[in-house]
Amino acid sequence: MSHKAGFVSIIGKPNAGKSTLMNALVGEKMSIITPKAQTTRHRIMGIVNDDDHQIIFSDTPGVIKPNYSLQESMMNFVQGSLIDADVILFVTDIHEKFDESDVIERLQKTSSPVAVLINKIDKSSEEEVRSKIAFWQEKLNPDAVFAISALLNHGVAGIMEYIKEKLPIHPPYYEKDELTDKSMRFFVSEMIREKIFKLYDKEIPYSTEVIVTSYKEEANITRIAAEIIVERDSQKNILIGKAGAMIKKVGTYARQDIEEFIDGKVFLELFVKVIPDWRRKKNYLKKFGYDD
């Protein structure tokens, strides 16, 4: 049998469950998951290999109308993932209350097969599922519709079979033992950022960027230093907390995750730095890996 390989893009509105699905499909924690919308900022690739297939999944930021430069860059990642997709998975929450016309508009311009994935069906009735399937078949006339619960891994195996069937015949794009196109530093910064999303409220997580400034593997320990970038001094004070209590919590939780990820001991140092309005400044976005 000939080898198949291709790119599969996961797209949808914020909080539809794209990152949960990506991790379920890849079988590894690639994307950070929090209850807050717009957690994913980059296009993150997860690679699944077997003898006859290589599937390169892309988790993308939730589709929004951008308000500032960082969000424009995030939407560029979405557009890029649609252009080179061999298969598109459009994830929609069964209780979606937001207008999805901006996503639909993007999907109508593609020639790749589109599968609609109606997610979070564990929180709905059979009747709701049936009516949602009929709605999407009429609205988008997709190649396929799946009713799933990414969180409970329900229906995920069927999606994998569908993808394998649709992939073009092609040699592998990456080495067969590769899991992702991202570096260890990237995943470390994402794990720290995930803790910030989980521990802080309001604008703090969205005003934050994490940069790993040093990553040194020694015989018995990996020493990591990272900067947490914020936009204002007031945010810096909240991030650090009284007598450094909050930043210590971020460091402890992140270190535990990183140790599990690399299967080894970690010494993690965190520093907080203020760069006013970094989300609107192209030069900083480029430096932080948002612009090509």
Secondary structure, 3 states (H helix, E strand, C coil): CCCEEEEEEEEECCCCCHHHHHHHHHCCCCCCCCCCCCCCCCCEEEEEECCCEEEEEEECCCCCCCCCHHHHHHHHHHHHHHHCCCEEEEEEECCCCCCCHHHHHHHHCCCCCEEEEEECHHHCCHHHHHHHHHHHHHHHCCCEEEECECCCCECHHHHHHHHHHHCCECCCCCCCCCCCCCCHHHHHHHHHHHHHHHHCCCCCHHHCEEEEEEEEECCCCEEEEEEEEECCHHHHHHHHCHHHHHHHHHHHHHHHHHHHHHCCCEEEEEEEEECCCHHHCHHHHHHCCCCC
